Amino acid sequence: MSHANTAYAIEVQGRSAGIVVAERGGFTFFVSDWAFRDLDRRTFRNVGQAQRAAHQHYSRLPDTRRR
């Protein structure tokens, strides 16, 4: 199965965290909300792993960055 040009939006608590784009070796996360900047350009094995990382990251944010 080819993953060329495959991208998925990642949303957390109604916020657009970013997109993950299929590349060789996994899915690269590109943030659209700077609150998720620690995930920018990280590579994940699959979309589910990226989604879980975004949710975990959001849960650790101070309340001031969740707005």
Helices and strands as residue ranges (DSSP letters): E 7-12, E 15-23, E 26-31, G 34-39, E 43-44, H 47-60, G 63-65
